[in-house]
C-alpha cells in the first residue's frame, strides 16, 4: 500500500477470548481479512488485537468487518475441551543439530526458497525423505496396502465430489493454459510481463491436487467392494496459503509431497483400521524419541460453515495429528494426520461396501514437514539417526 494523505490506522479487538487451540488457524484466516493493509501488528494472546493501516475509512471498515466475521467462526467453539492427547513428549530434551552444509547457494536464501511457498531441500532433508518413504512403504505393506501412483492434477469434478471446493477453497490452485489459438501462442511468446501472458490464458477443467487420497478415491469411483480396500500412494500436492505464501516457512509450502494410506470398508472395519493405524502412529512417534505430541485436531475450515464442521470433528473424535516441536523456535508443526471420514467419500465417489456407502480412513504424511522436523535434531550422519530411519538408508 502506498502512502497517501488519507491513510489511517485502526485497532481491532475481538469481543471475547480465543481458545489457545484455535490461534494457529485463526492466524491463518487473517490472511483473507488483511489483504491490502499495511504495517500490521497481530497479538493473538487470549483476546486477539490487531493494528493495521488502511488506505481510507471505507477500506478500514471493510477490514474490521472481515475480522469480526473471522472471529465469529471461532467464537462458538467450546471453552473447555476434553484432553484426548494420546502421546505427550513435548518437553522431551533434544539438542538441535548443527547447521548442515548445503553447497554453493549463490543468492538463494539458506532455506532453499526459490519462489512464493516454493523450496528446494538440501542433501540432509533429501536423504531423510528417502529413508522416511522406505519406512512408510513398509508400514503400508504391513497394513496390507497395495501401491498406486497418482497425478499432480485433478479434475474439478473430483474436488467437488470430495467436498474440497466447499470446505477448503482457500487452498485450491487452479490450472491455466495458453488458449488453443496460433495468434495467442505468438502473443504469449512475445509477452514480457505477467499481464501480457495472463491475457492469453484460459482456465482448464483441472486443478493442482491438494491431497493424494482424492486421486485414489476417483480411481475407485463407482466400485462395489466385497472386501476392504487398502491402498497407498505418494504424490505432489499444492495448497495455497494466501498472499502471505511469500513469507511462509519451509513447513507451509505451496508445493510439497505427501504419502497417504487409505482404507475403505464397513464401519467396524474402518474403526478397527483407525485404531490399528493410531497404534502405529504412536509407536512411530515414541520410537523416534523426539519432542512431539499426538493429539486431536480439526481441519482448516475457513468458510461460514466452519463452526459446524469443526465442532463435528471435535465431538466425533475423527482426526488426530502428530505435531512435532521444531528445533529452531519450539513451534508446533503437524507432520502427520489420521482421519476417519465416516461415509463422506463413500457417498461422494459412490464407493459401496456390501451394498452401502463405504466408510474410509486416511493416514497422511507431509514428507517435507517430516524432514524439517527431523532434520532440526538429526545430524548429517545416518549412523546417528534413530534405528527406524537408519535401517532405510
Residue pairs with C-beta under 8 A, 6 or more apart in sequence:
1 7
1 36
1 37
1 38
1 53
1 54
1 55
4 55
6 55
6 56
7 38
7 53
7 54
7 55
7 56
8 53
8 54
8 56
8 57
8 60
9 39
9 51
9 52
9 53
9 54
10 51
10 52
10 53
10 54
10 60
10 63
10 64
11 49
11 50
11 51
12 49
12 50
12 51
12 52
12 63
12 64
12 67
12 68
13 47
13 48
13 49
13 50
14 47
14 48
14 49
14 67
14 71
15 68
15 71
15 75
16 47
16 71
16 75
17 46
17 47
17 79
18 26
18 44
18 46
18 47
18 48
18 71
18 74
19 74
19 77
19 79
19 81
21 81
22 74
22 77
23 44
24 332
25 74
25 298
25 300
26 44
26 48
26 70
26 71
26 74
27 42
27 44
28 241
28 242
28 300
28 302
29 70
29 73
29 302
30 42
30 50
30 67
30 70
31 241
31 242
31 243
31 244
32 66
32 70
32 170
32 242
32 302
33 63
33 66
33 67
33 69
33 70
34 40
34 50
34 52
34 63
34 67
35 242
35 243
36 54
36 55
36 59
37 52
37 53
37 54
37 63
38 52
38 53
38 54
39 51
39 52
39 53
40 50
40 51
40 52
40 53
41 50
41 51
41 52
42 48
42 49
42 50
43 49
43 50
48 71
50 67
52 60
52 63
54 60
54 63
73 301
73 302
73 304
73 306
73 307
74 306
74 307
76 307
76 311
77 307
77 310
77 311
77 314
78 311
78 314
81 314
84 295
84 296
84 317
85 293
85 294
85 295
85 296
86 278
86 282
86 294
86 295
86 320
87 282
87 285
87 286
87 292
87 293
87 294
88 293
88 295
89 285
89 286
89 289
89 290
89 291
89 292
89 293
90 291
90 292
90 293
90 325
91 291
92 289
92 290
92 291
92 292
94 289
94 290
94 291
94 327
94 377
95 377
96 327
96 328
96 376
96 377
97 327
97 375
97 376
97 377
97 378
97 379
98 379
100 122
100 123
100 124
100 375
100 380
101 123
101 380
102 110
102 112
102 122
102 123
103 122
103 123
108 114
108 120
111 119
111 249
111 250
112 119
112 120
112 121
112 122
112 250
113 119
113 250
114 120
116 245
116 246
116 254
117 240
117 241
117 245
117 246
117 248
117 252
117 253
117 254
117 255
118 253
118 254
118 255
119 250
119 253
119 368
121 129
121 250
121 368
121 371
123 380
124 371
124 375
124 378
124 380
125 368
125 371
125 372
125 375
126 371
127 382
127 393
128 370
128 371
128 374
128 375
128 378
128 389
129 257
129 367
129 368
129 370
129 371
130 392
131 382
131 385
131 389
131 390
131 392
131 393
132 365
132 367
132 370
132 371
132 374
132 389
132 392
133 234
133 259
133 367
134 392
135 388
135 389
135 392
136 259
136 261
136 365
137 147
137 232
139 261
139 280
139 284
140 147
140 232
140 259
140 261
143 230
143 261
143 263
143 273
143 276
143 277
143 280
144 230
145 230
145 231
145 232
145 261
145 262
146 230
146 231
146 232
147 231
147 232
147 233
148 216
148 219
148 231
148 232
148 233
149 233
149 235
150 209
150 212
150 215
150 216
150 219
150 233
150 235
151 209
151 215
151 235
152 208
152 209
152 235
152 236
152 237
152 238
153 175
153 206
153 207
153 208
153 209
154 206
154 207
154 208
154 209
154 214
154 215
154 218
155 205
155 206
155 218
156 165
156 205
156 206
156 207
157 205
158 214
158 215
158 217
158 218
159 165
159 172
159 207
159 210
159 214
160 166
161 217
161 218
161 221
161 348
161 349
162 214
162 217
162 345
162 348
162 349
163 344
163 348
164 171
164 172
164 210
164 211
164 214
165 172
166 303
166 305
167 299
167 301
167 303
167 305
167 309
168 210
168 299
168 300
168 301
168 302
169 302
169 303
170 240
170 242
170 300
170 302
171 210
171 239
171 240
171 241
171 300
172 207
172 208
172 210
172 240
173 207
173 208
173 210
173 238
173 239
173 240
173 254
174 203
174 204
174 207
174 208
175 203
175 204
175 206
175 207
175 208
176 201
176 202
176 203
176 204
177 201
177 202
177 204
178 184
178 185
178 188
178 200
178 201
178 202
179 200
179 201
179 202
184 200
185 200
187 196
187 199
187 200
188 196
188 197
188 200
188 201
190 196
191 197
191 199
191 200
208 237
208 238
209 215
209 235
209 236
209 237
209 238
210 237
210 238
210 239
211 237
211 258
211 260
211 364
212 233
212 234
212 235
212 237
212 258
212 259
212 260
212 364
213 260
213 262
213 345
213 362
213 364
215 233
215 235
216 231
216 233
216 260
216 262
217 262
217 345
217 348
217 349
217 351
217 360
218 349
220 229
220 264
220 349
220 351
221 349
221 350
221 351
222 349
222 350
222 351
223 229
223 351
223 352
224 352
225 264
225 265
225 351
225 352
225 353
225 354
225 358
226 353
226 354
227 265
228 263
228 264
228 265
228 266
228 269
228 273
228 353
229 262
229 263
229 264
229 265
229 351
229 358
230 261
230 262
230 263
230 264
230 273
231 261
231 262
232 259
232 260
232 261
232 262
233 259
233 260
234 257
234 258
234 259
234 260
234 367
235 257
235 258
236 255
236 256
236 257
236 258
237 255
237 256
237 257
237 258
238 254
238 255
238 256
239 254
239 256
240 254
241 248
241 252
241 254
245 252
245 254
248 254
250 368
250 372
251 326
251 333
251 368
251 369
251 372
251 373
253 368
256 366
256 367
256 368
256 369
257 366
257 367
257 368
258 364
258 365
258 366
258 367
259 364
259 365
259 367
260 362
260 363
260 364
260 365
261 277
261 362
261 363
262 360
262 361
262 362
263 269
263 270
263 273
263 360
263 361
263 362
264 270
264 345
264 346
264 351
264 353
264 358
264 359
264 360
265 273
265 353
265 358
265 359
266 353
266 354
266 356
266 358
266 359
267 359
269 359
270 340
270 358
270 359
270 360
270 361
271 340
271 359
273 361
274 338
274 340
274 361
277 338
277 361
277 363
278 294
278 320
278 338
280 363
281 294
281 320
281 322
281 336
281 338
281 363
282 294
284 322
284 388
285 292
285 294
285 322
287 386
287 387
287 388
288 374
288 386
288 388
289 386
290 324
290 325
290 373
290 374
290 377
290 386
291 324
291 325
292 322
292 323
292 324
292 325
292 373
293 322
293 323
293 325
293 332
294 320
294 321
294 322
294 323
295 320
295 321
295 323
296 314
296 317
296 319
296 320
296 321
297 313
297 319
297 320
297 321
297 334
297 337
298 309
298 310
298 313
298 314
298 319
299 309
299 310
299 313
299 319
301 309
301 310
312 318
313 319
316 340
316 342
318 339
318 340
318 341
318 342
319 337
319 338
319 339
319 340
320 337
320 338
321 334
321 336
321 337
321 338
322 334
322 335
322 336
322 337
323 332
323 333
323 334
323 335
324 332
324 333
324 335
324 369
324 370
324 373
324 374
325 331
325 332
326 332
326 333
326 372
326 373
326 376
327 373
327 376
327 377
328 376
333 369
333 372
333 373
334 366
334 369
335 365
335 366
335 369
335 370
335 373
336 363
336 364
336 365
336 366
336 370
337 362
337 363
337 364
338 361
338 362
338 363
338 364
339 361
339 362
339 363
339 364
340 359
340 360
340 361
341 359
341 360
341 361
341 362
342 359
342 360
343 356
343 357
343 358
343 359
343 360
344 360
345 351
345 358
345 360
346 352
346 353
346 356
346 357
346 358
346 359
346 360
347 357
350 357
351 357
351 358
351 360
352 358
353 359
374 389
378 384
378 385
378 386
378 389
382 389
382 390
382 393
383 390
385 393
